[in-house]
């Protein structure tokens, strides 16, 4: 019986076609890539929203308080000069 070396085993295995199709792995990769992109986008979106809240000092869609004593509705009375 002939002894087979480790190198012969590796080279023989590397020459053989061990997979039949790569379509299944491509589908998995595409799904993984889509999932990662979506998670990164959600992460960046949340970071941006946190920065905006910190910058504005209020939550998204929250009305701001009166500025310079004017009502928040935007109706202000103008004082005439004397």
Chimera marker file (.cmm) of the C-alpha trace (Angstrom):
<marker_set name="trace">
<marker id="1" x="0.000" y="0.000" z="0.000" r="1" g="1" b="0" radius="0.5"/>
<marker id="2" x="1.352" y="3.413" z="-1.002" r="1" g="1" b="0" radius="0.5"/>
<marker id="3" x="1.599" y="6.131" z="1.629" r="1" g="1" b="0" radius="0.5"/>
<marker id="4" x="-0.089" y="9.409" z="0.691" r="1" g="1" b="0" radius="0.5"/>
<marker id="5" x="1.492" y="12.594" z="1.947" r="1" g="1" b="0" radius="0.5"/>
<marker id="6" x="-0.405" y="15.492" z="3.376" r="1" g="1" b="0" radius="0.5"/>
<marker id="7" x="0.642" y="17.636" z="0.415" r="1" g="1" b="0" radius="0.5"/>
<marker id="8" x="-0.834" y="15.099" z="-2.023" r="1" g="1" b="0" radius="0.5"/>
<marker id="9" x="-4.133" y="15.112" z="-0.138" r="1" g="1" b="0" radius="0.5"/>
<marker id="10" x="-4.331" y="18.895" z="-0.259" r="1" g="1" b="0" radius="0.5"/>
<marker id="11" x="-3.451" y="19.217" z="-3.925" r="1" g="1" b="0" radius="0.5"/>
<marker id="12" x="-5.917" y="16.491" z="-4.897" r="1" g="1" b="0" radius="0.5"/>
<marker id="13" x="-8.702" y="18.142" z="-2.895" r="1" g="1" b="0" radius="0.5"/>
<marker id="14" x="-7.926" y="21.536" z="-4.369" r="1" g="1" b="0" radius="0.5"/>
<marker id="15" x="-8.206" y="20.225" z="-7.932" r="1" g="1" b="0" radius="0.5"/>
<marker id="16" x="-11.648" y="18.723" z="-7.388" r="1" g="1" b="0" radius="0.5"/>
<marker id="17" x="-14.803" y="20.729" z="-7.916" r="1" g="1" b="0" radius="0.5"/>
<marker id="18" x="-16.454" y="20.538" z="-4.502" r="1" g="1" b="0" radius="0.5"/>
<marker id="19" x="-19.346" y="22.896" z="-5.153" r="1" g="1" b="0" radius="0.5"/>
<marker id="20" x="-22.014" y="22.563" z="-7.788" r="1" g="1" b="0" radius="0.5"/>
<marker id="21" x="-23.407" y="26.084" z="-7.963" r="1" g="1" b="0" radius="0.5"/>
<marker id="22" x="-22.559" y="29.412" z="-6.464" r="1" g="1" b="0" radius="0.5"/>
<marker id="23" x="-26.041" y="30.883" z="-6.853" r="1" g="1" b="0" radius="0.5"/>
<marker id="24" x="-27.110" y="29.930" z="-3.333" r="1" g="1" b="0" radius="0.5"/>
<marker id="25" x="-24.110" y="31.615" z="-1.758" r="1" g="1" b="0" radius="0.5"/>
<marker id="26" x="-24.677" y="34.690" z="-3.942" r="1" g="1" b="0" radius="0.5"/>
<marker id="27" x="-28.245" y="34.977" z="-2.679" r="1" g="1" b="0" radius="0.5"/>
<marker id="28" x="-27.074" y="34.712" z="0.914" r="1" g="1" b="0" radius="0.5"/>
<marker id="29" x="-24.379" y="37.340" z="0.298" r="1" g="1" b="0" radius="0.5"/>
<marker id="30" x="-26.875" y="39.725" z="-1.332" r="1" g="1" b="0" radius="0.5"/>
<marker id="31" x="-29.257" y="39.336" z="1.603" r="1" g="1" b="0" radius="0.5"/>
<marker id="32" x="-26.462" y="39.861" z="4.099" r="1" g="1" b="0" radius="0.5"/>
<marker id="33" x="-25.231" y="42.939" z="2.259" r="1" g="1" b="0" radius="0.5"/>
<marker id="34" x="-28.746" y="44.398" z="2.154" r="1" g="1" b="0" radius="0.5"/>
<marker id="35" x="-29.231" y="43.730" z="5.881" r="1" g="1" b="0" radius="0.5"/>
<marker id="36" x="-25.880" y="45.350" z="6.778" r="1" g="1" b="0" radius="0.5"/>
<marker id="37" x="-26.635" y="48.404" z="4.634" r="1" g="1" b="0" radius="0.5"/>
<marker id="38" x="-30.034" y="48.812" z="6.285" r="1" g="1" b="0" radius="0.5"/>
<marker id="39" x="-28.541" y="48.503" z="9.805" r="1" g="1" b="0" radius="0.5"/>
<marker id="40" x="-25.780" y="51.024" z="9.027" r="1" g="1" b="0" radius="0.5"/>
<marker id="41" x="-28.354" y="53.427" z="7.592" r="1" g="1" b="0" radius="0.5"/>
<marker id="42" x="-30.544" y="53.069" z="10.709" r="1" g="1" b="0" radius="0.5"/>
<marker id="43" x="-27.512" y="53.644" z="12.935" r="1" g="1" b="0" radius="0.5"/>
<marker id="44" x="-26.440" y="56.789" z="11.070" r="1" g="1" b="0" radius="0.5"/>
<marker id="45" x="-30.035" y="58.060" z="11.055" r="1" g="1" b="0" radius="0.5"/>
<marker id="46" x="-30.304" y="57.658" z="14.830" r="1" g="1" b="0" radius="0.5"/>
<marker id="47" x="-26.974" y="59.442" z="15.343" r="1" g="1" b="0" radius="0.5"/>
<marker id="48" x="-28.106" y="62.344" z="13.166" r="1" g="1" b="0" radius="0.5"/>
<marker id="49" x="-31.432" y="62.587" z="14.997" r="1" g="1" b="0" radius="0.5"/>
<marker id="50" x="-29.618" y="62.670" z="18.359" r="1" g="1" b="0" radius="0.5"/>
<marker id="51" x="-27.338" y="65.443" z="17.096" r="1" g="1" b="0" radius="0.5"/>
<marker id="52" x="-30.306" y="67.486" z="15.837" r="1" g="1" b="0" radius="0.5"/>
<marker id="53" x="-32.158" y="67.070" z="19.135" r="1" g="1" b="0" radius="0.5"/>
<marker id="54" x="-29.064" y="68.228" z="20.993" r="1" g="1" b="0" radius="0.5"/>
<marker id="55" x="-28.530" y="71.152" z="18.618" r="1" g="1" b="0" radius="0.5"/>
<marker id="56" x="-32.134" y="72.366" z="18.659" r="1" g="1" b="0" radius="0.5"/>
<marker id="57" x="-32.808" y="71.547" z="22.291" r="1" g="1" b="0" radius="0.5"/>
<marker id="58" x="-36.102" y="69.834" z="21.471" r="1" g="1" b="0" radius="0.5"/>
<marker id="59" x="-37.424" y="66.575" z="20.064" r="1" g="1" b="0" radius="0.5"/>
<marker id="60" x="-38.328" y="66.053" z="16.417" r="1" g="1" b="0" radius="0.5"/>
<marker id="61" x="-41.681" y="67.704" z="15.574" r="1" g="1" b="0" radius="0.5"/>
<marker id="62" x="-41.827" y="69.297" z="19.032" r="1" g="1" b="0" radius="0.5"/>
<marker id="63" x="-42.924" y="72.912" z="18.976" r="1" g="1" b="0" radius="0.5"/>
<marker id="64" x="-40.412" y="75.366" z="20.249" r="1" g="1" b="0" radius="0.5"/>
<marker id="65" x="-41.220" y="77.756" z="23.051" r="1" g="1" b="0" radius="0.5"/>
<marker id="66" x="-41.822" y="81.418" z="22.466" r="1" g="1" b="0" radius="0.5"/>
<marker id="67" x="-38.807" y="83.295" z="21.163" r="1" g="1" b="0" radius="0.5"/>
<marker id="68" x="-38.111" y="86.854" z="22.372" r="1" g="1" b="0" radius="0.5"/>
<marker id="69" x="-41.453" y="86.965" z="24.170" r="1" g="1" b="0" radius="0.5"/>
<marker id="70" x="-43.509" y="86.334" z="21.034" r="1" g="1" b="0" radius="0.5"/>
<marker id="71" x="-46.184" y="83.649" z="21.139" r="1" g="1" b="0" radius="0.5"/>
<marker id="72" x="-45.256" y="80.313" z="19.518" r="1" g="1" b="0" radius="0.5"/>
<marker id="73" x="-48.040" y="80.732" z="16.935" r="1" g="1" b="0" radius="0.5"/>
<marker id="74" x="-46.128" y="83.475" z="15.204" r="1" g="1" b="0" radius="0.5"/>
<marker id="75" x="-48.679" y="86.224" z="15.829" r="1" g="1" b="0" radius="0.5"/>
<marker id="76" x="-46.785" y="89.103" z="17.325" r="1" g="1" b="0" radius="0.5"/>
<marker id="77" x="-47.794" y="92.652" z="17.913" r="1" g="1" b="0" radius="0.5"/>
<marker id="78" x="-45.543" y="95.309" z="16.538" r="1" g="1" b="0" radius="0.5"/>
<marker id="79" x="-44.913" y="98.319" z="18.760" r="1" g="1" b="0" radius="0.5"/>
<marker id="80" x="-45.050" y="101.628" z="17.014" r="1" g="1" b="0" radius="0.5"/>
<marker id="81" x="-42.185" y="104.017" z="17.642" r="1" g="1" b="0" radius="0.5"/>
<marker id="82" x="-42.951" y="107.067" z="19.811" r="1" g="1" b="0" radius="0.5"/>
<link id1="1" id2="2" r="1" g="1" b="0" radius="0.2"/>
<link id1="2" id2="3" r="1" g="1" b="0" radius="0.2"/>
<link id1="3" id2="4" r="1" g="1" b="0" radius="0.2"/>
<link id1="4" id2="5" r="1" g="1" b="0" radius="0.2"/>
<link id1="5" id2="6" r="1" g="1" b="0" radius="0.2"/>
<link id1="6" id2="7" r="1" g="1" b="0" radius="0.2"/>
<link id1="7" id2="8" r="1" g="1" b="0" radius="0.2"/>
<link id1="8" id2="9" r="1" g="1" b="0" radius="0.2"/>
<link id1="9" id2="10" r="1" g="1" b="0" radius="0.2"/>
<link id1="10" id2="11" r="1" g="1" b="0" radius="0.2"/>
<link id1="11" id2="12" r="1" g="1" b="0" radius="0.2"/>
<link id1="12" id2="13" r="1" g="1" b="0" radius="0.2"/>
<link id1="13" id2="14" r="1" g="1" b="0" radius="0.2"/>
<link id1="14" id2="15" r="1" g="1" b="0" radius="0.2"/>
<link id1="15" id2="16" r="1" g="1" b="0" radius="0.2"/>
<link id1="16" id2="17" r="1" g="1" b="0" radius="0.2"/>
<link id1="17" id2="18" r="1" g="1" b="0" radius="0.2"/>
<link id1="18" id2="19" r="1" g="1" b="0" radius="0.2"/>
<link id1="19" id2="20" r="1" g="1" b="0" radius="0.2"/>
<link id1="20" id2="21" r="1" g="1" b="0" radius="0.2"/>
<link id1="21" id2="22" r="1" g="1" b="0" radius="0.2"/>
<link id1="22" id2="23" r="1" g="1" b="0" radius="0.2"/>
<link id1="23" id2="24" r="1" g="1" b="0" radius="0.2"/>
<link id1="24" id2="25" r="1" g="1" b="0" radius="0.2"/>
<link id1="25" id2="26" r="1" g="1" b="0" radius="0.2"/>
<link id1="26" id2="27" r="1" g="1" b="0" radius="0.2"/>
<link id1="27" id2="28" r="1" g="1" b="0" radius="0.2"/>
<link id1="28" id2="29" r="1" g="1" b="0" radius="0.2"/>
<link id1="29" id2="30" r="1" g="1" b="0" radius="0.2"/>
<link id1="30" id2="31" r="1" g="1" b="0" radius="0.2"/>
<link id1="31" id2="32" r="1" g="1" b="0" radius="0.2"/>
<link id1="32" id2="33" r="1" g="1" b="0" radius="0.2"/>
<link id1="33" id2="34" r="1" g="1" b="0" radius="0.2"/>
<link id1="34" id2="35" r="1" g="1" b="0" radius="0.2"/>
<link id1="35" id2="36" r="1" g="1" b="0" radius="0.2"/>
<link id1="36" id2="37" r="1" g="1" b="0" radius="0.2"/>
<link id1="37" id2="38" r="1" g="1" b="0" radius="0.2"/>
<link id1="38" id2="39" r="1" g="1" b="0" radius="0.2"/>
<link id1="39" id2="40" r="1" g="1" b="0" radius="0.2"/>
<link id1="40" id2="41" r="1" g="1" b="0" radius="0.2"/>
<link id1="41" id2="42" r="1" g="1" b="0" radius="0.2"/>
<link id1="42" id2="43" r="1" g="1" b="0" radius="0.2"/>
<link id1="43" id2="44" r="1" g="1" b="0" radius="0.2"/>
<link id1="44" id2="45" r="1" g="1" b="0" radius="0.2"/>
<link id1="45" id2="46" r="1" g="1" b="0" radius="0.2"/>
<link id1="46" id2="47" r="1" g="1" b="0" radius="0.2"/>
<link id1="47" id2="48" r="1" g="1" b="0" radius="0.2"/>
<link id1="48" id2="49" r="1" g="1" b="0" radius="0.2"/>
<link id1="49" id2="50" r="1" g="1" b="0" radius="0.2"/>
<link id1="50" id2="51" r="1" g="1" b="0" radius="0.2"/>
<link id1="51" id2="52" r="1" g="1" b="0" radius="0.2"/>
<link id1="52" id2="53" r="1" g="1" b="0" radius="0.2"/>
<link id1="53" id2="54" r="1" g="1" b="0" radius="0.2"/>
<link id1="54" id2="55" r="1" g="1" b="0" radius="0.2"/>
<link id1="55" id2="56" r="1" g="1" b="0" radius="0.2"/>
<link id1="56" id2="57" r="1" g="1" b="0" radius="0.2"/>
<link id1="57" id2="58" r="1" g="1" b="0" radius="0.2"/>
<link id1="58" id2="59" r="1" g="1" b="0" radius="0.2"/>
<link id1="59" id2="60" r="1" g="1" b="0" radius="0.2"/>
<link id1="60" id2="61" r="1" g="1" b="0" radius="0.2"/>
<link id1="61" id2="62" r="1" g="1" b="0" radius="0.2"/>
<link id1="62" id2="63" r="1" g="1" b="0" radius="0.2"/>
<link id1="63" id2="64" r="1" g="1" b="0" radius="0.2"/>
<link id1="64" id2="65" r="1" g="1" b="0" radius="0.2"/>
<link id1="65" id2="66" r="1" g="1" b="0" radius="0.2"/>
<link id1="66" id2="67" r="1" g="1" b="0" radius="0.2"/>
<link id1="67" id2="68" r="1" g="1" b="0" radius="0.2"/>
<link id1="68" id2="69" r="1" g="1" b="0" radius="0.2"/>
<link id1="69" id2="70" r="1" g="1" b="0" radius="0.2"/>
<link id1="70" id2="71" r="1" g="1" b="0" radius="0.2"/>
<link id1="71" id2="72" r="1" g="1" b="0" radius="0.2"/>
<link id1="72" id2="73" r="1" g="1" b="0" radius="0.2"/>
<link id1="73" id2="74" r="1" g="1" b="0" radius="0.2"/>
<link id1="74" id2="75" r="1" g="1" b="0" radius="0.2"/>
<link id1="75" id2="76" r="1" g="1" b="0" radius="0.2"/>
<link id1="76" id2="77" r="1" g="1" b="0" radius="0.2"/>
<link id1="77" id2="78" r="1" g="1" b="0" radius="0.2"/>
<link id1="78" id2="79" r="1" g="1" b="0" radius="0.2"/>
<link id1="79" id2="80" r="1" g="1" b="0" radius="0.2"/>
<link id1="80" id2="81" r="1" g="1" b="0" radius="0.2"/>
<link id1="81" id2="82" r="1" g="1" b="0" radius="0.2"/>
</marker_set>
